[in-house]
Amino acid sequence: MTSAEDPETNSPYEQLNAELLNNRSLIIVANRGPVTFEGSASDSIDMKRGAGGLVTALVGLAQHVEATWIACARTEADTAWDNGAIPLLQGAGNLHVRFLSPDPTAYERYYNVIANPLLWFLQHALWDVARAPIINQHTWQAWETGYQVVNRLFSEAIVEEVHKAAHPALVMLQDYHLYLAARHIRDQLQPRHPLTLLHFMHIPWPGPSYWRILPGTMRQAILDSLCATDLLGFQTREDGLNFLRNCESYLPNAHVNYKRGRIWYRNRATHVRDFPISIDLNLLRQLAATEEVARYQTELQGVMGQRQIILRIDRIEPSKNIIRGFQAFEELLERHPEHRGTAKFLALLVPSRLDVEEYQSYLNELMAVAGSVNARYGDSGWEPIRILVGENYSRAVAALQLYDVLLVNAIADGMNLVAKEGPIVNQRDGVLILSERTGARQQLEPGAIVIAPCDVYATAEAMHQALTMPAAKRADLAVRLRWLIEREDITAWIYQQLKALKDLNL
């Protein structure tokens, strides 16, 4: 969708929104809600909006339609609040939010044993298969008394909302936490109940050979449930194709039509499409222009000096490939000593799931590698790698304004929105080095230097190429990236899904 199609005017997006949703009830379902509550009844209760463009996009759908968002409670205040209407974060009207409160043991098994790390690691191809995963009695217990239980809890809540809805419901399920929900929903409703199920995958979907790691019972239950949906959305064409291949390989009696992107299974058609997610351009630019971001920019410039900046911004998790990024910088300093003292690697790292052993171990390893590089090449006036740990989005935006090179070298990533945020706010015609295993590659390859994530040598050479690139070439790539991102922002992501529903008569 072009910038001319402004959703605040009478755009094709708004027209399609009204046409498709006016006679429907919208039910959005995700592990996390659009808001969280803090405080207690005896004190003031504060409502905090969820971060990111996903919340903006999905809440934006609710402006002119009866809408409910179902999620798990994250705080005691969420549990106490339970459900009710909140003012829309944009536009007029309210959004009904319903929090579910699973048994803590069931939630722990659902989230920290099955969803993370089992499914997450599998779909990002991170398991060292010679050693892990070890699927034992504890894993099966977590599957049966955690993942299945919480998915059933979600489906029961969805069915209740479907029955209460004034119009036929459009249910939009999000991500890998809820793979079993669709089949439970279909089983609880009459076969001809007016309902449209859409499930969007925010993470990669590997091919059949990697899904073979998962026991057949689990694998088939996931595929069976996802084929109870009407429309499955993936980040890239390759992810969607891999899903079709998995169904052909592992789902008995499934008939796969690759040309049409369709699976016929249990007397129902499931359509497979790719909808690359993006960012909220207006929200990002508004934040980038704030005084808070300007203060962080000044602070970072004081730390970095006049040196060229190689930047990465990531959650601390193995899929982000942080260690190889540091190793590539070490190889750059060894092979191209002219960058010693003149370039600096800034890593802004956000803690993530540190209660999962694999993530804590990864943090320890990356800190050790960075320390080794600094000890070998640094001196009293130059620290090669500076790591800042913490969740601070304003500081991250300030850093994105300043980079000369943005490194996104993930082993696998559903999309990676940092690769899209950087070119929009950067002020130095910074160069994007992008892993071929990120979803962002499908759109951004024409404006980036693309590398294989495990190739430390090539990544080092890409850093050297980016740091020494002529100004005119840098500017050309920067303009190209901005154009590619602006033409398909977060509004376009929603528009494409609505258009697919319309085109398929769903």
C-alpha positions as CSV (number, residue, x, y, z in Angstrom):
1,M,0.0,0.0,0.0
2,T,1.4,3.4,-1.0
3,S,1.8,6.3,1.3
4,A,-1.0,8.0,-0.7
5,E,-3.4,5.4,0.7
6,D,-3.6,7.1,4.1
7,P,-5.8,5.1,6.5
8,E,-6.9,8.4,8.1
9,T,-8.5,9.4,4.8
10,N,-11.1,7.4,2.8
11,S,-8.4,4.9,1.8
12,P,-8.8,1.4,0.3
13,Y,-7.9,0.1,3.7
14,E,-10.7,1.9,5.5
15,Q,-13.2,1.0,2.7
16,L,-12.2,-2.7,3.0
17,N,-12.3,-2.6,6.8
18,A,-15.8,-1.2,6.7
19,E,-16.9,-3.6,4.0
20,L,-15.6,-6.7,5.6
21,L,-16.1,-6.0,9.3
22,N,-19.3,-4.0,9.5
23,N,-21.4,-7.2,9.8
24,R,-18.9,-9.2,11.8
25,S,-17.7,-9.4,15.4
26,L,-13.9,-9.3,15.7
27,I,-12.1,-11.5,18.3
28,I,-8.3,-11.1,18.6
29,V,-6.5,-13.9,20.4
30,A,-2.9,-13.8,21.6
31,N,-0.8,-14.9,24.6
32,R,-0.3,-11.2,25.5
33,G,-3.0,-8.6,25.6
34,P,-3.0,-5.0,24.3
35,V,-2.6,-3.6,27.8
36,T,-1.4,-4.6,31.2
37,F,-2.6,-3.3,34.6
38,E,-0.4,-2.5,37.5
39,G,-1.4,-1.7,41.1
40,S,-4.2,-3.0,43.4
41,A,-7.8,-2.2,44.3
42,S,-6.6,-0.4,47.5
43,D,-4.2,1.7,45.4
44,S,-4.5,3.3,42.0
45,I,-4.5,0.9,39.0
46,D,-2.4,2.0,36.0
47,M,-3.0,0.7,32.5
48,K,0.0,0.4,30.3
49,R,-0.3,-0.1,26.5
50,G,1.5,-3.0,24.9
51,A,4.5,-1.9,22.8
52,G,4.9,-2.4,19.1
53,G,3.1,-2.0,15.8
54,L,1.2,-5.2,16.2
55,V,-1.0,-3.8,19.0
56,T,-1.5,-0.6,17.0
57,A,-2.5,-2.5,13.9
58,L,-4.9,-4.9,15.6
59,V,-6.5,-2.4,17.9
60,G,-6.9,-0.2,14.8
61,L,-9.2,-2.8,13.4
62,A,-11.5,-2.4,16.3
63,Q,-12.5,1.3,15.6
64,H,-15.8,0.5,13.8
65,V,-16.6,-3.0,14.9
66,E,-17.5,-5.0,18.0
67,A,-14.2,-6.3,19.1
68,T,-12.7,-8.4,21.9
69,W,-9.1,-9.2,22.7
70,I,-8.5,-12.5,24.7
71,A,-5.1,-13.0,26.3
72,C,-3.4,-14.4,29.4
73,A,-3.1,-12.3,32.5
74,R,0.4,-11.1,33.1
75,T,0.1,-9.3,36.4
76,E,-2.0,-9.7,39.6
77,A,-3.9,-6.6,38.5
78,D,-4.7,-8.2,35.2
79,T,-6.2,-11.2,37.0
80,A,-8.2,-8.9,39.4
81,W,-9.5,-6.8,36.5
82,D,-10.5,-10.0,34.6
83,N,-12.4,-8.4,31.7
84,G,-14.1,-5.2,30.6
85,A,-13.9,-2.4,28.1
86,I,-10.9,-0.1,27.6
87,P,-10.9,3.1,25.5
88,L,-9.4,2.5,22.1
89,L,-5.8,3.7,21.9
90,Q,-6.7,5.5,18.7
91,G,-10.1,6.6,17.3
92,A,-13.4,6.4,19.0
93,G,-15.1,3.5,20.9
94,N,-13.9,0.8,23.2
95,L,-12.2,-2.6,23.0
96,H,-13.3,-5.4,25.2
97,V,-10.3,-7.1,26.8
98,R,-10.7,-10.5,28.5
99,F,-7.8,-11.9,30.6
100,L,-7.5,-15.6,31.2
101,S,-5.8,-16.9,34.4
102,P,-4.6,-20.5,33.8
103,D,-3.3,-22.5,36.7
104,P,0.3,-21.3,37.3
105,T,1.7,-24.8,36.9
106,A,-0.2,-25.4,33.7
107,Y,1.0,-22.0,32.4
108,E,4.6,-22.7,33.3
109,R,4.5,-26.0,31.4
110,Y,2.7,-24.4,28.4
111,Y,5.0,-21.4,28.1
112,N,8.4,-22.4,29.5
113,V,8.6,-26.0,28.5
114,I,6.6,-26.4,25.2
115,A,6.2,-22.9,23.6
116,N,9.6,-21.8,24.8
117,P,12.0,-23.5,24.3
118,L,10.6,-26.6,22.4
119,L,8.6,-25.0,19.6
120,W,10.6,-21.7,19.5
121,F,13.9,-23.5,19.1
122,L,12.5,-26.0,16.6
123,Q,11.0,-23.3,14.4
124,H,14.2,-21.2,14.5
125,A,16.3,-24.4,13.8
126,L,18.3,-23.9,16.9
127,W,18.5,-27.4,18.4
128,D,21.8,-29.2,18.5
129,V,20.1,-32.4,17.5
130,A,22.9,-34.6,18.6
131,R,22.3,-33.5,22.2
132,A,18.9,-31.7,22.3
133,P,16.0,-31.6,22.7
134,I,15.5,-34.5,25.1
135,I,11.8,-35.2,25.0
136,N,11.1,-37.2,28.1
137,Q,8.3,-37.8,30.6
138,H,8.5,-34.2,31.8
139,T,8.1,-32.9,28.3
140,W,5.0,-35.1,27.6
141,Q,3.6,-34.0,31.0
142,A,4.0,-30.4,29.9
143,W,2.4,-31.1,26.6
144,E,-0.7,-32.8,28.1
145,T,-1.2,-30.8,31.3
146,G,0.2,-27.5,30.1
147,Y,0.1,-26.7,26.4
148,Q,-3.1,-28.7,25.7
149,V,-4.8,-27.3,28.8
150,V,-4.0,-23.7,28.2
151,N,-5.0,-24.0,24.5
152,R,-8.3,-25.6,25.5
153,L,-8.8,-22.7,28.0
154,F,-8.3,-20.2,25.2
155,S,-10.7,-22.1,22.9
156,E,-13.4,-22.3,25.5
157,A,-13.2,-18.5,26.0
158,I,-13.3,-17.9,22.3
159,V,-16.3,-20.1,21.8
160,E,-18.1,-18.2,24.6
161,E,-17.4,-14.9,22.9
162,V,-18.5,-16.3,19.5
163,H,-21.8,-17.3,21.0
164,K,-22.3,-13.9,22.6
165,A,-21.3,-12.0,19.5
166,A,-24.1,-10.0,17.7
167,H,-22.6,-11.0,14.3
168,P,-20.7,-13.8,12.7
169,A,-17.2,-13.8,14.2
170,L,-13.8,-13.3,12.6
171,V,-11.3,-14.8,15.0
172,M,-7.6,-13.7,14.5
173,L,-5.3,-16.1,16.4
174,Q,-1.6,-15.0,16.8
175,D,1.5,-17.1,16.9
176,Y,2.9,-20.4,18.2
177,H,1.4,-20.4,21.7
178,L,-2.0,-21.3,20.3
179,Y,-1.4,-24.0,17.7
180,L,-4.1,-26.3,19.2
181,A,-6.9,-23.7,19.6
182,A,-8.5,-23.9,16.1
183,R,-9.3,-27.6,16.3
184,H,-10.8,-27.2,19.8
185,I,-12.9,-24.3,18.5
186,R,-14.3,-26.3,15.6
187,D,-15.0,-29.3,17.8
188,Q,-17.1,-27.1,20.2
189,L,-19.2,-25.4,17.5
190,Q,-21.7,-26.7,15.1
191,P,-20.2,-27.6,11.7
192,R,-22.1,-24.8,9.9
193,H,-21.7,-22.2,12.6
194,P,-20.8,-18.8,10.9
195,L,-17.2,-18.3,11.9
196,T,-14.0,-17.4,10.1
197,L,-10.7,-18.5,11.7
198,L,-7.4,-16.7,10.7
199,H,-4.1,-17.7,12.3
200,F,-0.9,-15.7,11.7
201,M,2.6,-17.1,12.4
202,H,5.1,-14.5,13.6
203,I,8.0,-16.9,13.6
204,P,9.7,-19.0,10.9
205,W,8.2,-22.3,9.7
206,P,11.0,-24.8,8.8
207,G,10.7,-27.7,6.3
208,P,9.6,-31.3,7.0
209,S,13.1,-32.6,7.9
210,Y,13.4,-30.3,10.9
211,W,9.8,-30.8,12.1
212,R,10.7,-34.5,12.3
213,I,12.4,-33.7,15.6
214,L,9.0,-33.4,17.1
215,P,7.2,-36.6,18.0
216,G,4.6,-37.6,15.5
217,T,1.7,-37.2,18.0
218,M,2.6,-33.6,18.7
219,R,3.4,-32.8,15.1
220,Q,0.2,-34.2,13.8
221,A,-1.9,-32.5,16.5
222,I,-0.4,-29.1,15.5
223,L,-0.9,-29.6,11.7
224,D,-4.4,-31.0,12.3
225,S,-5.4,-28.0,14.3
226,L,-3.9,-25.4,12.0
227,C,-5.8,-27.0,9.1
228,A,-9.0,-26.3,11.0
229,T,-8.5,-22.6,10.1
230,D,-9.7,-20.8,7.0
231,L,-6.7,-18.7,6.4
232,L,-3.1,-19.2,7.6
233,G,-0.7,-16.3,7.4
234,F,3.1,-16.6,7.3
235,Q,5.8,-14.0,7.2
236,T,7.3,-15.2,3.9
237,R,6.5,-17.3,0.8
238,E,9.1,-19.8,1.9
239,D,7.4,-20.2,5.3
240,G,4.1,-20.9,3.7
241,L,5.6,-23.3,1.2
242,N,7.2,-25.2,4.1
243,F,3.9,-25.5,5.8
244,L,2.4,-27.1,2.7
245,R,5.3,-29.5,2.5
246,N,4.8,-30.5,6.2
247,C,1.1,-31.2,5.6
248,E,1.9,-33.3,2.5
249,S,4.6,-35.2,4.5
250,Y,2.9,-35.7,7.9
251,L,-0.8,-35.1,7.7
252,P,-2.6,-38.3,6.4
253,N,-5.4,-37.6,3.9
254,A,-4.4,-34.0,3.4
255,H,-4.6,-32.9,-0.2
256,V,-2.1,-30.1,-0.9
257,N,-2.5,-27.8,-3.9
258,Y,0.8,-25.8,-4.2
259,K,-0.4,-23.7,-7.1
260,R,-3.4,-22.4,-5.2
261,G,-1.8,-22.4,-1.7
262,R,-4.6,-24.6,-0.4
263,I,-5.0,-27.7,1.8
264,W,-8.2,-29.8,1.6
265,Y,-8.5,-31.7,4.9
266,R,-11.4,-33.1,6.8
267,N,-13.9,-31.6,4.3
268,R,-12.5,-28.1,4.8
269,A,-10.2,-25.8,2.7
270,T,-7.4,-24.0,4.5
271,H,-5.7,-21.2,2.4
272,V,-2.0,-20.4,2.9
273,R,-0.7,-16.9,2.2
274,D,2.3,-14.7,3.2
275,F,1.7,-11.4,4.9
276,P,5.1,-9.8,5.8
277,I,4.6,-7.8,9.0
278,S,6.0,-4.3,9.3
279,I,6.2,-1.2,11.5
280,D,4.1,1.7,12.5
281,L,5.8,4.5,10.6
282,N,4.0,7.4,12.1
283,L,4.5,6.2,15.7
284,L,8.2,5.6,15.1
285,R,8.8,9.0,13.5
286,Q,6.9,10.7,16.3
287,L,9.0,9.0,18.9
288,A,12.2,9.7,17.0
289,A,11.4,13.5,17.1
290,T,11.0,13.6,20.9
291,E,13.3,15.4,23.4
292,E,13.8,12.1,25.2
293,V,15.3,10.5,22.1
294,A,17.4,13.6,21.5
295,R,18.9,13.3,25.0
296,Y,19.8,9.7,24.5
297,Q,21.4,10.6,21.1
298,T,23.6,13.1,22.8
299,E,24.5,10.7,25.5
300,L,25.4,7.9,23.0
301,Q,27.5,10.4,20.9
302,G,29.4,11.2,24.0
303,V,30.2,7.5,24.6
304,M,30.9,6.6,20.9
305,G,32.8,9.8,20.0
306,Q,33.6,10.4,16.3
307,R,34.0,6.7,15.6
308,Q,32.0,4.8,13.0
309,I,29.3,2.8,14.7
310,I,28.4,-0.8,14.0
311,L,25.0,-1.4,15.8
312,R,22.9,-4.3,16.7
313,I,19.7,-4.2,18.8
314,D,18.4,-7.6,19.8
315,R,16.7,-9.6,22.5
316,I,19.2,-11.9,24.3
317,E,18.4,-15.2,22.7
318,P,20.3,-17.7,20.6
319,S,18.3,-17.2,17.4
320,K,19.7,-13.6,17.1
321,N,23.3,-14.9,16.5
322,I,24.9,-12.3,18.7
323,I,28.0,-14.3,19.4
324,R,28.9,-14.7,15.7
325,G,28.3,-11.0,15.3
326,F,31.0,-10.3,17.9
327,Q,33.3,-12.9,16.3
328,A,32.8,-11.3,12.9
329,F,33.8,-7.9,14.4
330,E,36.9,-9.6,15.9
331,E,37.8,-11.0,12.4
332,L,37.3,-7.5,11.0
333,L,39.8,-6.0,13.4
334,E,42.3,-8.8,12.7
335,R,42.0,-8.7,8.9
336,H,41.5,-4.9,8.5
337,P,43.5,-3.3,11.3
338,E,42.7,0.2,9.9
339,H,39.4,-0.1,11.7
340,R,41.0,-0.5,15.1
341,G,40.3,2.6,17.2
342,T,38.1,4.1,14.4
343,A,35.1,1.8,14.6
344,K,33.1,0.7,17.6
345,F,30.5,-2.1,18.0
346,L,27.5,-1.0,20.1
347,A,25.1,-3.8,21.2
348,L,21.8,-2.9,22.8
349,L,20.5,-6.1,24.3
350,V,17.1,-6.8,25.8
351,P,16.8,-9.5,28.5
352,S,14.5,-12.3,27.3
353,R,13.2,-15.4,29.0
354,L,16.2,-15.6,31.3
355,D,14.3,-18.1,33.5
356,V,14.9,-20.6,30.6
357,E,18.3,-22.2,31.0
358,E,19.3,-22.0,27.4
359,Y,18.8,-18.2,27.4
360,Q,20.8,-17.6,30.6
361,S,23.6,-19.7,29.2
362,Y,23.6,-17.7,26.0
363,L,23.9,-14.4,27.9
364,N,26.9,-15.8,29.8
365,E,28.6,-16.9,26.5
366,L,28.1,-13.7,24.6
367,M,29.4,-11.6,27.5
368,A,32.5,-13.8,27.6
369,V,33.1,-13.4,23.9
370,A,32.8,-9.6,24.0
371,G,35.1,-9.5,27.0
372,S,37.7,-11.5,25.1
373,V,37.6,-9.2,22.1
374,N,37.9,-6.1,24.3
375,A,40.8,-7.7,26.2
376,R,42.7,-8.6,23.0
377,Y,42.2,-5.4,21.0
378,G,41.1,-2.6,23.3
379,D,43.2,-0.1,25.1
380,S,42.7,2.7,27.6
381,G,41.2,5.0,25.0
382,W,39.1,2.5,23.0
383,E,36.7,-0.2,24.0
384,P,35.9,-2.2,20.8
385,I,32.6,-3.6,21.9
386,R,30.2,-1.7,24.2
387,I,27.2,-3.7,25.5
388,L,24.2,-2.0,27.1
389,V,21.7,-4.4,28.6
390,G,18.1,-3.3,29.3
391,E,14.8,-2.6,27.7
392,N,14.8,1.1,26.6
393,Y,13.0,1.7,23.3
394,S,13.8,5.5,23.3
395,R,17.5,4.8,23.6
396,A,17.3,2.1,20.9
397,V,15.7,4.6,18.5
398,A,18.4,7.2,19.3
399,A,21.0,4.5,18.5
400,L,19.3,3.7,15.2
401,Q,19.6,7.4,14.3
402,L,23.4,7.2,14.7
403,Y,24.6,3.9,13.1
404,D,26.9,3.6,10.1
405,V,26.3,-0.1,9.9
406,L,23.3,-2.0,11.2
407,L,24.0,-5.7,11.8
408,V,21.0,-8.1,11.6
409,N,22.6,-11.5,11.3
410,A,19.9,-13.8,12.9
411,I,20.2,-17.5,12.5
412,A,16.5,-17.4,11.7
413,D,13.9,-14.7,12.3
414,G,10.2,-14.5,11.4
415,M,10.7,-10.9,10.2
416,N,13.1,-8.7,12.4
417,L,11.5,-5.3,12.7
418,V,14.8,-3.6,13.7
419,A,15.9,-4.1,10.1
420,K,12.9,-1.9,9.1
421,E,13.0,0.6,11.9
422,G,16.7,1.5,11.4
423,P,16.5,2.8,7.8
424,I,13.4,4.9,8.6
425,V,15.1,7.0,11.4
426,N,18.8,6.7,10.6
427,Q,20.5,10.0,9.9
428,R,23.8,8.8,8.5
429,D,22.8,6.8,5.4
430,G,23.7,3.7,7.4
431,V,24.2,0.4,5.6
432,L,22.1,-2.7,6.5
433,I,23.9,-6.0,6.8
434,L,21.0,-8.6,6.7
435,S,21.0,-12.3,7.3
436,E,19.4,-14.3,4.4
437,R,17.5,-16.3,7.1
438,T,15.4,-13.3,8.3
439,G,11.9,-12.7,6.9
440,A,12.9,-9.1,6.2
441,R,15.2,-10.4,3.4
442,Q,12.2,-11.0,1.1
443,Q,11.4,-7.3,1.0
444,L,14.7,-5.6,1.8
445,E,17.3,-7.5,-0.1
446,P,17.6,-4.9,-2.9
447,G,18.9,-2.3,-0.3
448,A,21.0,-4.5,1.9
449,I,24.2,-6.5,2.0
450,V,23.0,-10.1,2.5
451,I,25.1,-12.6,4.4
452,A,24.8,-16.2,5.5
453,P,24.4,-16.1,9.3
454,C,27.0,-18.7,10.1
455,D,29.6,-17.2,7.8
456,V,31.7,-15.2,10.2
457,Y,34.3,-14.4,7.5
458,A,31.7,-13.1,5.0
459,T,30.1,-11.0,7.8
460,A,33.4,-9.4,8.6
461,E,34.0,-8.6,5.0
462,A,30.5,-7.2,4.8
463,M,31.3,-4.9,7.7
464,H,34.5,-3.7,6.0
465,Q,32.5,-3.1,2.7
466,A,29.9,-1.1,4.6
467,L,32.4,1.0,6.6
468,T,34.3,1.9,3.4
469,M,31.4,2.3,1.0
470,P,31.4,5.6,-1.0
471,A,28.9,8.1,0.3
472,A,26.8,8.1,-3.0
473,K,26.4,4.3,-2.8
474,R,25.3,4.5,0.9
475,A,22.8,7.2,0.1
476,D,21.4,5.1,-2.8
477,L,20.9,2.1,-0.6
478,A,19.3,4.2,2.2
479,V,16.8,5.7,-0.2
480,R,15.9,2.3,-1.6
481,L,15.4,0.8,1.9
482,R,13.1,3.6,3.0
483,W,11.0,3.3,-0.2
484,L,10.7,-0.5,0.3
485,I,9.6,-0.1,3.9
486,E,7.3,2.9,3.4
487,R,5.3,1.1,0.7
488,E,4.4,-1.8,3.0
489,D,4.0,-0.6,6.6
490,I,1.9,-2.1,9.4
491,T,-1.3,-0.8,7.8
492,A,-0.5,-2.7,4.6
493,W,0.0,-5.9,6.7
494,I,-3.6,-5.7,8.0
495,Y,-4.9,-4.6,4.6
496,Q,-3.4,-7.6,2.9
497,Q,-5.1,-10.0,5.3
498,L,-8.5,-8.3,4.9
499,K,-8.1,-8.4,1.1
500,A,-7.3,-12.1,1.2
501,L,-10.4,-12.8,3.2
502,K,-12.5,-10.8,0.7
503,D,-10.9,-12.4,-2.3
504,L,-11.4,-15.9,-0.9
505,N,-15.0,-15.1,0.1
506,L,-14.3,-16.0,3.7
